[in-house]
Each structure stands twice: as structure tokens, then as C-alpha cells.
Amino acid sequence: MIIDADCHISSRRSGPGIGVDELLRQLDALGVERAVCWPMVSYTREMSGDNRAIYEGYKEHPDRIIPFGGVNPKLGLDGAKEELRRCIEEYGVKGIKLNGARDGYYVDDPQLSLPLIEIIAAAGLVLAFHCGANDFEATHPYRIAKISEMYPDLRLMIVHMGGSGMPSLHDAVIDLAGKYPNWYLVDSEADYRKILQAVQILGTHRLCYGSDTPFCPMRYEWALRHVIYTELDDVAKAQVFGDNAARLFGLA
């Protein structure tokens, strides 16, 4: 099973985002079977429309879309909790993505983030974090590690594996991932040398291919990853390109 573990869906008719139909067209062109989908987000940082669009796409294509929700506590914690519960109880999401860099909060903030993480952990969902130096403090890997200490059974996706922004946080992510076996590193935006370093240190069973569509052209990212992983054997390639994500979401 081939899975793209980093795709964004927009509910808006204008702007740079894409909807589920266009995403499926791009997946089909490459022979990719499924995609993890989370909100694209507008300039208002409001996500409910995108969450709904992902849900509608999932209802229509349950064998293609792996639905994630997104919430923004900076717009109000009570509203974020309400949207989170809607994602869990009505939309049946497989996980939630939090992006402290984009939305302006520390991912381990005891007032804004941890109340949401408690709900996510109790629901047994996967939690995805944007991780990179475009907000060095808010999404630093050591903050994510603190969350793993509090919730050791919580499964985490470390999106961009610290490679969003410069200087990168790849080394910190790889080092901490060695301590926390529930971290799955999504290779979108990551430096190819650090991807290979992660393979060498952690093994291929800890990495997931992601294109970051539509922020990056899917066909280019697909081609680049095949170059990066060219020396892996077929079993290892299958792990990175889908088997690991399938195992994470109970699809295997």
C-alpha cells in the first residue's frame, strides 16, 4: 500500500489550495493509493471548513482519504475543544495535527495545547506536529519530547522531521526519536542527507513519505524520494512509502 503522509485540503474556491477531487487526480497520476489529509488553513487560521471538507472527502472515498483534523487554540480554547470533539465524534478522524509555528503557540503550552492533547490521547488518536525552525521555540523537538514523557503511549507524527525553516532541527529530532519509539518521522521538506541519516540511525520502519501537497508539487516530491531511497531494498522502500503509515493507522 502506497500512502502520502502529508497532504493539505482546502475548502475555499480561490487561493492556492486544492480540494479532494484534485488531490485524488494527482494521487492517481502517480499510482499512490491513499493520503493523510489535514487542513490547508486560510489567513484567518480558522480550520472548521477544511475539517468538514476532509470529512466529506473521506465519506465519499473512505478507501483513499485518511482524515485528520486541525484545531487552533489561539482562536479560543473552548472553540478548539468543540471542534476537536466534532472531529472525533462526528468526522471519525484518525488523528489531529497541531501547528504552533503557524498559529502562534508553544506546542506544550499548559493552557492552550495540553488540554487538547489530553483529549487526543484519551481518544487513542495519532497526533501530528509541524516541527521546524520557522518558529524555533514554539515547535522545538524538546517540547514534543516533553509531551511524549507525559503521554508515553501517544503515537506522534513529526512532520518535516525538523526540516521546515533554517537552521534545521533534524539532528535533534533524529536524536530524540531514538528515545521515543512512538515517533514517526514524515520526510516532507527534510534535507535528503538527514533523511538518509535517519534511515541509518533509526531504520526505515520509522519514516513515512510525505509530499506536503500542495505547498510542494506532488510529482516532484514523489520523484525526489525515489532518488533518495534508491539504494533501499524493496521491503525497506515499501515501509517508507506506505507500510509504516498503514501500520500506524491500523490499515495493514
ABEGO torsion letter per residue (X at the ends): XBBBABBBBBABABEABBBAAAAAAAAAAAGBABBBBBBAEBAAGBAAAAAAAAAAAAAABAAABBBBBBBBAAAEAAAAAAAAAAAAAAAGBABBBBBAAAAGBBAABAAAAAAAAAAAAAAGBBBBBBBBAABAAAABAAAAAAAAAABAABBBBBBGGGABEOBBAAAAAAAAAAABAABBBBABGBBAAAAAAAAAAAEAAABBBBAGOAABBAAAAAAAAAAAAAABBAAAAAAAAGAAAAAAAGAX
